[in-house]
Every structure is written in C-alpha cells, then in structure tokens.
Amino acid sequence: MSLIRFMKHFSLGQQRILFIFAILILAILYFRFYRHPLSPPEEEIYKEIVVEVLGEVRNPGIHLFQNPPTVREAIEKAGGLKEATHFDTGSTTETLKTGTLLTILKESQAPPPSPPFPKGGYGGIKEEVIKAKLGRMEARKLLVFSIPLDLNRVSAEDLSLIPGIGESLAQEILAYRERRRGFRSVEELKNVKGMGEKKWRAIKSFLFVER
C-alpha cells in the first residue's frame, strides 16, 4: 500500500517513466547475474609435459607428466628397462622438455684392454650398455598435443600438416628460410610470399623459433 501512496505523488507520465526505469534496472540485473553469472577466479591452466619413450623399455609410447621429468623418471614411467643391464648414468638427471623423443638403445661396448693380451685382441669380453638418445617427436604427434613445431627444423611435409598451409606455401616458407639462413621469429613469416595477415594469425600458434 505504501508503494501505491508513493506513486500517487507523481503524474501519470512520471509514473510511466519510473515504471520503464524499474523494468530496465530489472533487465540489467537479470542479464548480469542470472544469464551471465559471475565467473570464479580463473584457475591456473594445467599443461601436461608430453614425452615419447621408445627402445629398451617395458612400456614404450607417449607418456604424460605433471612436471618436466628427468631421463630416469621418463624411463620409470615407461615401465623401466626391459632387462637388468649396465646403464650409462651420465644423462639420467637431464630434464626433458615437452615434445622430447627419448630412445633407449642397447650397445655393445668393448672393455679397455688389460695387458697382457693377445696381439690384435682387446683382453676382455664385450659388454652391453644402455644409452639414452634425445630427439624430437614426429610432427603429427606434436600437433595432436598442441605442441608447436620448430620453424627452423620443420620439413615441407610437416608444414603441410598445419591447417591452412598447402604444399606450395610450405615450399615458399622453406625457400625463404634457406635464403635468410633461418627465421629469427615467427612474425617473420609475414614476409613469405603468399602469407597474408589473416593466414599468419591462423597458423602462428603451431610454430615457434628456438632461441
């Protein structure tokens, strides 16, 4: 009743304006808090470290890590070595980047000669040693995990895997790279023949230049 008495103090035209104003306020509140509720604070984006382990391990394949692993940790995640063999521990503590291909190889190694030994002989029996070789995962696998390709190492075939890059543009990119002796930045792609601003924006996240 108090609201009705309050409204009587205004003319009909003023009441209409107040009514429209009230509807507008309600509409703003509706769209602000109901249709578009306040979002919680943005959480830190978690990005897994992707490492492929091949060779003399029990479970070869692609393995995911929460933090950059060492060579030893990657081997353990892949099930460990197939058999108990002497392991060259020189690189086991090296930290691996995402997209690394870790290949565990078994090599025969001759022990140092210990005289006296027969002429032409080595004075011992060859032993098998496990060594770790570091490389880069295949381009198609990197792209599956949204890992960018190194613009100064990628091949024409790899570039053609990127949406928006055809065979002709891939060849233009490599020709430019050869003339300039490498890219200094991804932005330099704008100078490549056939590379417009729109296309560059579409593909730039797929590539990087290692510094």
N, C-alpha and C positions, 0 to 999 in steps of 0.2 A: 504494500500500500504506500509506503514511503516513497518508492520509486515513481509511482503514478502521480503523487502530490508534487514531487520534484519536477516531473516533466510538464506539469500544468503551468509552471512559471515561464515556459518557452512557447513561442509561437509555433504554429503548425509547420512552417518552413524550417524553423530551427530544430524542431523535433525530428524532421526528416533527415537533416544534416547529421544530427547526433546519432540517429539510427544507422545511417550509412557508415559513419565513422566507426561505430561499435562493430558492425559487420566486418569492416576492413581489418580492425585490430584482431578479431577472432580468426579471420582467414590467415593473417600473418602468423599468429601463434600456432595454428593448425599445421601449416606447411613447414614451419621452423622446427617444431618439436615432435610432431606426430609423423608426418610424411618423411621428414629428414631429421631423425633423432640425432642428438649429439653423439659423435663417434668417440670411442675410448681413445686414450692416448696411443699414438702409433707405436707399435712394438718393434723392436729391433728385428730387421729381416735376417732370417737364418739361412745361410747359404752353405750347402754341404761341399766338402772337398772331394773331388772325383779323381780316383787313381785306378788305372788298369794294371793288374799284375799277371804276368804270363811266365811260362817256363817251368822250372823245377819246384812248383808249389802244389799243394793238395787241391786247392780250390781256385784255379785260375779264372780271371774275369775282372769285371769292373766292381770296385768296392767304394763305399761312401764313408767319409769321416767327418766328424764334427769340427775337428781342428786339423791343421796340416800335419800329416804323420811323418815319422822318420821311416827310413828304408826298413828297419827291423819291425816297426809297428805295422807297416803295409804287408810284410811277409806273414806276420802273425795273423792278420785279418784274413789273409788268403789261405789259412789253414796250416801254415808252416811249411817247411821244406818236405819234399817227398820222402827223403831218407836222410839219416844222420851222416852228414858229410862235412868236412872242414870248410868253414865259411870265411871268406875274406872280409874281415870286420872293418876294413878301412873306411867304408862309406855307409855303414849301417846307421849312423847317427845323423846323416844328412836329411834335412827337412824337404819334403816333396810339395810342389805346387799342384794346384788343381789342373787336371788335364795331363798329368805325367803318365807315361808308359814305363812301367818298371818290369824289366825282363830279367829273370833269374837264370843264369847259364851255368852249365857244368863243364869245366875244362880240365884237361889232363895237364899236369904240371910236373916237370922233372925236378927232383930234389937237387940241391947243389952237390957237385962232385966231392967225394971224400977219398983222397988217396990213401993207400994205393988202389988204383982201379985199372982195369984192362984198357989197352990202347984203343981209343975210339969209343970207350964206354962212358957212362955217367956215374958209375959207382953206386947206383941206387935204383929203386923201383918208382915208376911214375905214380903220382897220387892225384886223385880228383879233387878239384877245388871249386866251390860255388862262388860266382861273382855276380854283382848286380850291374845291369846296364840301364841307363836312364835315357828316355826319349820322349816323344810326344804322341799322344793318342791319335788315331785316324780322324780326319776332319769330320766325317759323317757322324762319328761318335761324339766328338766335341760339340757339334751343333745340336745334337739331341739333348745334351745337358746345358745348353745355352752358354757354352764356353767359347769365347771369341777366338778367331784364328789369327796367327801372326802374319800380318800383311807382307812382311819381307821374306817369308819362307813358304807361303802357301802356293800351291800349283794352280794351273788353269782349271784342271778338273775339280779341285777343291773349291775354287771360287764359284764355279758353276752350280755348286750345291746350295749357294745362298740365294734365297728368293729375290728376284729382280736382276740377277747377274746372269746374262746369257754367255754363250761361248765367245761371241765377238767382243763383248765388253771385257770379259776375263782376259782375252789376248791383249786388249788395249792397256789394261792395268799392268800386265807383266811387261809389256813393251816400255811403258813409262817407267816402271821400276828399274828396268835394265839401263835406260838412258840416264836416269838420275842416280843410279847406283844405290837404290833403296829409298824407301819412304821415311821421312822424318816424323810424320804424324798421319793419323787417319784423315784429318782435314785436307791433306794434300791430294786426296783422291779427287777433289773438286776440279783439279787441273787436268784430269784424264779426259780424253776425247769421248764424248757420249755420256758423260756423268753430269747430270743436272742436279740442282739443289734438292729437289724432291726425292730423287733416287738416292742421293748421298745420305739424306736423313733416314731413309728406309733401311739402308744396309750398314750404317756406321757402327751399330751395336754388335754386329757379327765379327768385327775386326779390331785388332789392336796393333800397336807398334811397340815392340820391346825396346826399352831404353837401357 
